[in-house]
Amino acid sequence: MAITIKLLEANDIPDLADAFLNTVWKTPASHFERMLAAQIKGEIVFLVAHAEHAIAGFVFIKWQADYPPFAEQSIPEIRDLRVLAEFRRRGIATALMDEAEKRIFQRSKQAGLGVGLYADYGPAQRMYILRGYIPDGHGLMYNNHPVSPGHDIFVDDALTLFFVKERK
């Protein structure tokens, strides 16, 4: 299966919205329009994967991370790696990560990312560790803020652990 990774273009937006609107992520065209505007400003790089002549997934790089430890160290953050269910286990996520890391390591000695902690994120957690990402040492975060011992938190997508990878 041929996989093509390219930068988001305006003509991709209707297909992206059609592909992702009825998924668990419920991503409307307006989200992709905002991503394109941020890419044009140079704030992000938004990568789209095509396989079998169809949208298969995407990921983006945020050059100035929202996560404070990454922002303070100028570590670009890989965000929102998403692959449609029918294209999983076919190398799409790997191809997207390869391209994202290639672009990051042209500009930075480190790449960062955050990953959720409940079971739905299990495959991503494993993939990131196998790719050489290690915890950044700041512990659990909720909405980019440290989780303090003894406090109750809600387990949802905002509960994350952040990882870094060094350029080889």
Beta strands, then each sheet from edge to edge (+ up, - down):
strand 1: 3-7
strand 2: 44-51
strand 3: 54-62
strand 4: 77-83
strand 5: 110-116
strand 6: 134-142
strand 7: 145-146
strand 8: 159-166
sheet 1: 1+ 2- 3+ 4- 5- 8+ 6- 7+
end
